[in-house]
Amino acid sequence: MLTAIHRRAPLIAIALAFTFIVAVTVGPIGCGPVRAAVLTAAGAPAVTGCDAGVTACQGAVPVACSWDGRAWSATPTSAPCPWGCTVEPDGARCNAPPTRDASTDAGEVTP
C-alpha cells in the first residue's frame, strides 16, 4: 500500500521542477528589471536619473527622488502647491499662504 507521501511524489517533483526553472531563468536577471517593468506598467514616474533622497520642485510640485532614480510627487495626485514650491535646506515643500496684514485692510474700523 502506498503512503500519502508516495501518492504526492509526482506533485512534489513538478513543484520542485517549476521552482528550479523559475530560479534559473529569473535569478540571473534579478528583481530590478522585473520591479522596474511592474512600476512602469503601473504608471510610476519615469526614471529621471535623480540622486536618491534629493528633493526638488518641478513647477509648483515638490518631488522626492527614490533609490531607483524616480522623482515621486510629495503631494497627493501630483497636485501643485496653491502658493508655489520652495526648496529649503531640509527639503522641498509647499509655500505657506500669505499672512494677512490687518493694518492694510480696507474695511478696518479705527476708533
C-alpha positions as CSV (number, residue, x, y, z in Angstrom):
1,M,0.0,0.0,0.0
2,L,1.3,3.5,-0.9
3,T,1.6,6.1,1.8
4,A,0.4,9.6,1.4
5,I,4.0,10.9,0.5
6,H,4.3,8.3,-2.3
7,R,1.0,9.4,-3.8
8,R,2.1,13.0,-3.7
9,A,5.6,12.4,-5.1
10,P,4.7,13.4,-8.7
11,L,3.2,16.7,-7.5
12,I,6.2,17.4,-5.3
13,A,8.5,16.7,-8.3
14,I,6.6,19.1,-10.5
15,A,6.6,21.8,-7.9
16,L,10.4,21.4,-7.4
17,A,11.0,21.4,-11.2
18,F,8.9,24.6,-11.6
19,T,10.8,26.3,-8.7
20,F,14.1,25.3,-10.3
21,I,13.1,26.6,-13.7
22,V,12.0,30.0,-12.3
23,A,15.2,30.3,-10.2
24,V,17.4,29.5,-13.2
25,T,15.6,31.9,-15.6
26,V,14.7,34.8,-13.4
27,G,17.7,34.5,-10.9
28,P,20.4,35.9,-13.3
29,I,18.1,38.8,-14.3
30,G,17.4,39.8,-10.8
31,C,14.5,41.6,-9.3
32,G,15.5,45.0,-10.5
33,P,14.3,44.7,-14.1
34,V,11.1,42.9,-13.1
35,R,10.4,45.6,-10.5
36,A,11.1,48.4,-13.0
37,A,8.7,46.8,-15.5
38,V,6.0,46.4,-13.0
39,L,6.4,50.0,-11.8
40,T,6.3,51.4,-15.3
41,A,3.2,49.3,-16.2
42,A,1.5,50.6,-13.0
43,G,2.1,54.3,-14.1
44,A,5.0,55.1,-11.8
45,P,7.1,58.2,-12.8
46,A,9.8,57.6,-15.4
47,V,13.4,57.1,-14.3
48,T,15.0,60.6,-14.4
49,G,18.3,59.7,-13.0
50,C,18.0,62.0,-10.0
51,D,20.0,61.3,-6.9
52,A,18.4,59.2,-4.2
53,G,17.0,61.3,-1.3
54,V,17.2,64.6,-3.1
55,T,14.1,66.8,-3.1
56,A,13.3,69.5,-5.7
57,C,10.4,71.5,-7.2
58,Q,9.0,70.5,-10.6
59,G,7.0,73.6,-11.2
60,A,4.8,74.0,-8.2
61,V,5.0,70.4,-7.2
62,P,7.6,69.2,-4.6
63,V,9.2,65.9,-5.5
64,A,11.5,63.4,-3.8
65,C,13.9,61.1,-5.6
66,S,13.8,57.4,-4.8
67,W,16.7,55.0,-4.7
68,D,16.0,54.0,-8.4
69,G,16.1,57.5,-9.8
70,R,12.3,58.2,-10.0
71,A,11.0,61.6,-8.9
72,W,7.9,60.9,-6.8
73,S,5.4,63.8,-6.1
74,A,5.2,64.7,-2.4
75,T,1.6,66.0,-2.9
76,P,-1.5,63.8,-3.4
77,T,-2.1,63.1,-7.1
78,S,0.8,65.4,-8.1
79,A,-1.4,68.4,-7.3
80,P,0.5,71.7,-7.5
81,C,1.0,73.7,-4.3
82,P,-1.5,76.6,-4.2
83,W,1.2,79.2,-3.3
84,G,4.1,77.6,-5.1
85,C,7.0,75.4,-4.1
86,T,10.3,76.3,-2.3
87,V,13.4,74.3,-1.8
88,E,14.6,74.8,1.8
89,P,17.8,73.3,3.4
90,D,15.8,70.4,4.8
91,G,13.9,69.7,1.5
92,A,11.3,70.9,-0.9
93,R,7.9,71.9,0.3
94,C,4.8,73.9,-0.5
95,N,4.9,77.6,0.4
96,A,2.7,78.8,3.3
97,P,-0.2,81.1,2.4
98,P,0.4,84.8,2.6
99,T,-0.2,86.3,6.0
100,R,-2.9,88.8,6.4
101,D,-1.8,92.2,7.5
102,A,-4.7,93.8,9.4
103,S,-3.2,97.3,9.1
104,T,-3.8,97.3,5.4
105,D,-7.4,96.0,5.4
106,A,-9.7,98.4,3.6
107,G,-12.6,97.6,5.8
108,E,-10.9,98.1,9.1
109,V,-12.7,100.4,11.5
110,T,-10.5,102.6,13.7
111,P,-11.8,104.2,16.9
